[in-house]
Amino acid sequence: MTDQLPRHTFAGSPREIGEQYGTACRELIHEHIGRLRERFEAAGISPALAAERSLEYREAVRAVSPDFDEELIGLAGGAGLSLGEAYLLQLRAEIYADLIGDLEASNECTTFAFEASATTDGGTLTGQNADLPAMYGDLLIVAEFRQIGVPAILMVVPAGQISYIGINELGLSAFANFLTCDGWRTGYPRYLFTRLALQQTNLAAAIDVVEHLERASSRNLLLQGGGRAIDLENTPDRMTRLEPIEGRLFHSNHYLASELQDAEKSDGDRLMNSEIRYQRMTELAGPGTAPVSLERLVEVMRDRHDPLNAISVEAGDSHEFGEYMTVCGVIAQPEAALLWVSAGPPSSNPYRPVGFEGAELPMRML
């Protein structure tokens, strides 16, 4: 693994963007789908059945965002995949849950948002340590999507996914966490929530579009725009908003809202791990009366005080609930249209600046 992610820009119509993406990242996309096939086979699931089942989510996607369906058609053509395989890349957890009846979830991600009043320079800071199964450690890219008619979007994504985490050119950011609950169903896939939000021009519109989805699955969504932050906790059929406290929001992998406590299905070591990371993040950020700097936040996201419950998860860390790691760390400065990206656990990798095409970047790493 290098300490810098491959970067690509895809521009034009949705079909053109997908074709460019599939062609440029064909090798990595095939590696991704190959590892998914192995994962499903190990669980006794036919990869062909998984791809076929993925297409049953297609109508839910087309009903809300036909441009994403067009992009996936282009991706399949450019990469040499079936359309079902292109959809499966967006639906890892949903299809596993559907065909096995188990969410197969590791604890995935620690997120944060600091409004302008809570930072030293008066700009917002938001992002996460992205924790995924260890097989994703060398599959990530930075993708800039320049679709005609919507804001340009800059995201870190596993190769072949058309949505994961990032910002748009108008200062809106979207990050996310895994949440475990019952009631998953055929509907709009959770990984697409963030890019759909980032296609909007402001925070209110992003909140509205996510709240009105016929969601397939649960996914905590942390949005920031116009100097404000909001956290959307949800199940497939319920949604609640968490407001910042002293300009700060933090989340890990358990429900915080009292009205959704009954939905929580994480337990044992997994629940304890999430609670420890949430508490540790809150403590390290310091009191709300002490504004945080970018440099301080970098150190927080590198924390390994408790290696079994670390904010920065290294490959090889031992966990009772699955083999996973921090595949990247991302800190966004949305108003500056800038991402700081660590290509792997921040505890062992530098943060490098990544911006939209043509932008001047800081001449430093963190």
C-alpha positions as CSV (number, residue, x, y, z in Angstrom):
1,M,0.0,0.0,0.0
2,T,1.3,3.5,-0.9
3,D,0.7,6.5,1.2
4,Q,-1.2,8.3,-1.6
5,L,-4.5,7.2,-3.2
6,P,-4.9,7.2,-7.0
7,R,-6.9,10.2,-8.1
8,H,-9.3,10.4,-11.1
9,T,-11.7,12.9,-12.6
10,F,-14.8,11.7,-14.5
11,A,-16.9,14.3,-16.4
12,G,-19.9,14.5,-18.6
13,S,-23.2,12.7,-18.7
14,P,-23.9,10.0,-16.1
15,R,-23.3,7.3,-18.8
16,E,-20.0,8.9,-19.8
17,I,-18.9,9.3,-16.2
18,G,-19.5,5.6,-15.6
19,E,-17.7,4.5,-18.8
20,Q,-14.7,6.7,-17.9
21,Y,-14.7,5.3,-14.3
22,G,-15.0,1.7,-15.4
23,T,-12.2,2.0,-18.0
24,A,-9.8,4.0,-15.9
25,C,-10.1,1.7,-12.8
26,R,-10.9,-1.6,-14.5
27,E,-8.1,-3.5,-12.8
28,L,-9.0,-2.3,-9.3
29,I,-12.7,-2.8,-9.9
30,H,-12.1,-6.4,-11.0
31,E,-10.0,-7.0,-7.9
32,H,-12.9,-5.6,-5.8
33,I,-15.6,-7.7,-7.3
34,G,-13.3,-10.8,-7.1
35,R,-12.8,-10.3,-3.4
36,L,-16.6,-9.9,-3.0
37,R,-17.1,-13.1,-4.9
38,E,-14.7,-14.9,-2.5
39,R,-16.4,-13.4,0.5
40,F,-19.9,-14.5,-0.7
41,E,-18.6,-18.0,-1.6
42,A,-17.1,-18.4,1.8
43,A,-20.5,-17.7,3.3
44,G,-22.1,-20.3,1.0
45,I,-23.6,-17.7,-1.4
46,S,-23.4,-18.0,-5.1
47,P,-21.8,-14.8,-6.6
48,A,-24.2,-15.1,-9.5
49,L,-27.2,-15.2,-7.2
50,A,-25.8,-12.2,-5.3
51,A,-25.4,-10.2,-8.5
52,E,-28.9,-11.2,-9.7
53,R,-30.4,-10.2,-6.3
54,S,-28.7,-6.8,-6.5
55,L,-30.7,-6.0,-9.6
56,E,-33.9,-6.1,-7.5
57,Y,-32.7,-2.8,-5.9
58,R,-32.5,-1.2,-9.3
59,E,-36.0,0.2,-9.5
60,A,-35.6,1.9,-6.1
61,V,-32.5,3.6,-7.4
62,R,-34.1,4.6,-10.8
63,A,-37.1,6.0,-9.0
64,V,-35.0,8.6,-7.1
65,S,-31.7,8.9,-9.1
66,P,-31.9,7.6,-12.7
67,D,-28.6,9.2,-13.3
68,F,-27.0,6.7,-10.9
69,D,-28.5,3.9,-12.8
70,E,-27.1,5.3,-16.0
71,E,-23.7,5.7,-14.4
72,L,-23.8,2.1,-13.3
73,I,-24.7,1.0,-16.8
74,G,-21.6,2.9,-18.1
75,L,-19.4,1.5,-15.3
76,A,-20.4,-2.0,-16.1
77,G,-19.6,-1.4,-19.8
78,G,-16.3,0.3,-19.1
79,A,-15.1,-2.3,-16.6
80,G,-16.4,-5.3,-18.4
81,L,-18.9,-6.4,-15.6
82,S,-22.5,-7.4,-15.7
83,L,-24.9,-4.8,-14.5
84,G,-25.8,-7.0,-11.6
85,E,-22.1,-7.0,-10.6
86,A,-22.0,-3.2,-10.9
87,Y,-25.0,-3.0,-8.6
88,L,-23.5,-5.6,-6.2
89,L,-20.5,-3.3,-5.6
90,Q,-22.9,-0.8,-4.1
91,L,-24.8,-3.4,-2.0
92,R,-22.2,-5.5,-0.1
93,A,-24.0,-5.5,3.3
94,E,-27.6,-5.4,2.0
95,I,-27.2,-8.5,-0.2
96,Y,-25.2,-10.3,2.6
97,A,-28.0,-9.6,5.0
98,D,-30.7,-10.6,2.5
99,L,-29.2,-13.9,1.5
100,I,-27.6,-14.9,4.8
101,G,-29.9,-13.1,7.3
102,D,-26.9,-11.6,9.1
103,L,-25.6,-8.0,8.8
104,E,-22.0,-9.3,8.9
105,A,-21.0,-5.9,10.2
106,S,-17.7,-5.0,11.7
107,N,-17.7,-1.7,13.6
108,E,-17.3,0.8,10.8
109,C,-16.1,4.4,11.3
110,T,-15.7,7.2,13.7
111,T,-17.1,10.5,12.4
112,F,-17.0,14.1,13.6
113,A,-18.1,17.6,12.7
114,F,-17.0,21.0,14.1
115,E,-19.0,24.0,13.2
116,A,-17.2,27.4,12.7
117,S,-17.7,28.4,16.3
118,A,-15.8,25.3,17.5
119,T,-12.6,25.8,15.4
120,T,-9.6,28.0,15.8
121,D,-9.7,29.5,12.3
122,G,-13.5,29.9,12.0
123,G,-13.9,27.3,9.3
124,T,-15.8,24.1,9.6
125,L,-14.0,20.7,10.0
126,T,-15.7,17.4,9.3
127,G,-14.8,13.8,8.4
128,Q,-14.0,10.4,9.7
129,N,-11.8,7.4,10.0
130,A,-13.3,5.0,7.6
131,D,-13.2,1.5,9.0
132,L,-14.0,-1.4,6.6
133,P,-13.1,-5.1,6.2
134,A,-9.4,-5.3,5.7
135,M,-9.8,-6.5,2.1
136,Y,-10.5,-2.8,1.2
137,G,-7.1,-1.6,2.4
138,D,-5.7,-1.3,-1.1
139,L,-8.9,-0.7,-3.1
140,L,-9.6,3.0,-2.5
141,I,-9.4,5.8,-4.9
142,V,-10.2,9.6,-4.9
143,A,-12.8,10.3,-7.5
144,E,-14.0,13.7,-8.7
145,F,-17.5,13.4,-10.4
146,R,-18.3,16.4,-12.7
147,Q,-21.8,15.5,-13.8
148,I,-23.6,18.0,-16.0
149,G,-26.2,19.9,-14.1
150,V,-25.2,19.1,-10.5
151,P,-22.3,20.4,-8.2
152,A,-18.9,18.7,-8.7
153,I,-18.3,16.1,-6.0
154,L,-15.0,14.9,-4.6
155,M,-15.1,11.6,-2.8
156,V,-13.0,8.8,-1.5
157,V,-14.5,5.5,-2.7
158,P,-13.6,1.8,-3.0
159,A,-13.0,1.2,-6.7
160,G,-16.3,0.5,-8.4
161,Q,-18.5,2.2,-5.8
162,I,-20.0,5.4,-7.1
163,S,-20.6,6.9,-3.6
164,Y,-18.9,6.8,-0.2
165,I,-17.6,9.9,1.6
166,G,-16.6,13.5,0.7
167,I,-17.6,17.0,-0.3
168,N,-19.1,19.0,-3.1
169,E,-17.8,22.3,-4.6
170,L,-20.4,24.3,-2.8
171,G,-19.1,23.5,0.7
172,L,-21.4,20.7,1.6
173,S,-19.9,17.5,3.2
174,A,-21.3,14.0,3.8
175,F,-19.8,11.3,6.0
176,A,-21.4,8.1,7.4
177,N,-21.3,5.2,9.9
178,F,-22.7,1.7,10.0
179,L,-25.7,1.2,12.3
180,T,-27.1,-2.3,13.1
181,C,-30.9,-2.7,13.3
182,D,-33.6,-5.0,12.0
183,G,-35.9,-4.2,9.1
184,W,-33.5,-4.1,6.2
185,R,-35.4,-4.5,2.9
186,T,-35.2,-4.0,-0.8
187,G,-35.0,-0.2,-1.3
188,Y,-32.6,2.6,-1.9
189,P,-29.0,1.4,-1.0
190,R,-27.2,3.0,2.0
191,Y,-23.9,3.7,0.2
192,L,-25.8,6.0,-2.3
193,F,-27.1,8.3,0.5
194,T,-24.0,10.4,0.6
195,R,-23.6,11.2,-3.1
196,L,-27.3,11.9,-3.4
197,A,-27.0,14.4,-0.6
198,L,-23.9,16.0,-2.2
199,Q,-25.8,16.5,-5.5
200,Q,-27.9,19.1,-3.6
201,T,-26.9,22.8,-3.4
202,N,-27.4,23.3,0.3
203,L,-27.8,21.5,3.7
204,A,-31.6,21.9,3.9
205,A,-32.0,20.2,0.5
206,A,-29.6,17.4,1.4
207,I,-31.5,16.7,4.6
208,D,-34.8,16.7,2.8
209,V,-33.7,14.3,0.1
210,V,-32.3,11.7,2.5
211,E,-35.3,11.9,4.9
212,H,-37.7,11.1,2.1
213,L,-35.9,8.1,0.8
214,E,-37.5,4.6,0.8
215,R,-34.3,3.3,2.4
216,A,-33.2,-0.3,2.1
217,S,-31.0,-0.1,5.2
218,S,-29.7,1.9,8.1
219,R,-26.8,4.3,7.8
220,N,-25.9,7.2,10.1
221,L,-25.3,10.3,8.0
222,L,-23.3,13.3,9.2
223,L,-23.9,16.4,7.0
224,Q,-22.4,19.8,7.1
225,G,-23.0,22.9,5.0
226,G,-23.4,26.7,5.3
227,G,-21.5,26.5,8.6
228,R,-24.1,24.1,10.2
229,A,-23.8,20.4,11.0
230,I,-26.6,17.9,11.5
231,D,-26.5,14.1,12.2
232,L,-29.3,11.9,10.7
233,E,-29.7,8.6,12.6
234,N,-32.0,6.2,10.9
235,T,-33.5,2.8,10.5
236,P,-35.0,1.8,7.1
237,D,-38.4,3.4,8.2
238,R,-37.5,5.9,10.9
239,M,-35.2,9.0,11.0
240,T,-34.2,11.4,13.7
241,R,-31.9,14.5,13.8
242,L,-29.1,15.0,16.3
243,E,-28.0,18.6,16.7
244,P,-24.5,19.8,17.6
245,I,-23.6,20.4,21.2
246,E,-21.3,23.5,21.6
247,G,-20.8,23.3,17.8
248,R,-19.6,19.6,17.8
249,L,-21.0,16.3,16.7
250,F,-19.5,12.9,17.0
251,H,-20.7,9.4,16.1
252,S,-19.5,5.8,16.0
253,N,-21.6,2.7,15.5
254,H,-24.5,2.7,18.0
255,Y,-27.7,4.7,18.2
256,L,-27.5,7.9,20.3
257,A,-31.0,9.3,19.9
258,S,-33.4,8.1,22.7
259,E,-36.2,7.5,20.2
260,L,-34.2,5.0,18.3
261,Q,-32.7,3.1,21.3
262,D,-35.2,0.3,20.8
263,A,-33.7,-0.3,17.3
264,E,-30.2,-1.1,18.5
265,K,-29.0,-4.6,17.6
266,S,-25.3,-4.2,18.3
267,D,-24.2,-5.9,21.5
268,G,-21.3,-7.4,23.4
269,D,-17.8,-6.4,22.4
270,R,-19.0,-4.6,19.3
271,L,-21.3,-2.3,21.2
272,M,-18.6,-1.7,23.9
273,N,-16.0,-0.9,21.2
274,S,-18.4,1.7,19.6
275,E,-19.2,3.3,23.0
276,I,-15.4,3.5,23.9
277,R,-14.5,5.1,20.6
278,Y,-17.4,7.6,20.9
279,Q,-16.4,8.5,24.5
280,R,-12.7,8.7,23.5
281,M,-13.4,11.0,20.6
282,T,-15.4,13.3,22.8
283,E,-12.7,13.5,25.5
284,L,-9.8,14.0,23.1
285,A,-11.6,16.9,21.3
286,G,-11.6,18.7,24.6
287,P,-14.2,21.0,26.1
288,G,-16.5,23.0,23.9
289,T,-14.9,26.2,25.2
290,A,-11.6,25.2,23.6
291,P,-11.8,25.5,19.8
292,V,-10.1,22.7,17.8
293,S,-7.4,23.2,15.1
294,L,-6.8,21.1,12.1
295,E,-3.5,19.9,13.5
296,R,-5.1,18.9,16.8
297,L,-7.8,17.0,15.0
298,V,-5.2,15.1,13.1
299,E,-3.7,13.9,16.3
300,V,-7.1,12.9,17.7
301,M,-7.8,10.7,14.6
302,R,-4.4,9.0,15.1
303,D,-5.3,7.9,18.7
304,R,-4.4,4.3,19.7
305,H,-4.5,4.7,23.5
306,D,-6.5,1.5,23.7
307,P,-5.4,-0.7,20.7
308,L,-8.4,-3.0,20.9
309,N,-10.8,0.0,20.8
310,A,-8.7,2.4,18.9
311,I,-9.9,5.4,16.8
312,S,-7.2,4.5,14.3
313,V,-7.4,0.8,13.6
314,E,-4.3,-0.9,12.3
315,A,-4.2,-4.0,10.1
316,G,-3.8,-7.0,12.4
317,D,-5.5,-5.5,15.4
318,S,-7.4,-8.4,17.1
319,H,-11.2,-8.1,17.5
320,E,-13.8,-10.6,18.5
321,F,-16.3,-9.2,15.9
322,G,-14.3,-9.3,12.7
323,E,-11.2,-8.4,10.8
324,Y,-11.3,-4.8,9.8
325,M,-9.1,-1.7,9.7
326,T,-9.1,2.0,9.1
327,V,-8.7,2.0,5.3
328,C,-8.4,5.8,5.2
329,G,-8.7,8.9,7.3
330,V,-10.5,11.9,5.8
331,I,-10.6,15.4,7.2
332,A,-12.6,17.9,5.2
333,Q,-12.5,21.7,5.1
334,P,-15.7,22.1,3.1
335,E,-15.5,25.9,2.6
336,A,-12.0,25.6,1.2
337,A,-13.2,22.7,-1.0
338,L,-10.3,20.6,0.4
339,L,-9.9,17.1,1.7
340,W,-7.0,15.8,3.8
341,V,-6.6,12.1,3.1
342,S,-4.6,9.5,4.9
343,A,-4.2,6.4,2.7
344,G,-4.6,3.9,5.5
345,P,-4.7,4.2,9.3
346,P,-3.7,7.8,10.2
347,S,-1.6,6.4,13.0
348,S,0.9,5.1,10.4
349,N,0.2,7.4,7.3
350,P,0.4,11.1,6.6
351,Y,-2.6,13.2,5.6
352,R,-2.2,14.7,2.1
353,P,-4.2,17.5,0.7
354,V,-6.6,16.7,-2.2
355,G,-8.7,19.3,-4.0
356,F,-10.9,19.7,-7.0
357,E,-9.2,19.7,-10.4
358,G,-7.1,22.8,-11.0
359,A,-7.2,24.0,-7.4
360,E,-4.0,25.1,-5.7
361,L,-3.1,22.8,-2.8
362,P,-1.2,23.4,0.5
363,M,2.4,22.5,0.1
364,R,2.6,20.3,3.1
365,M,1.4,17.0,4.7
366,L,0.1,16.5,8.2
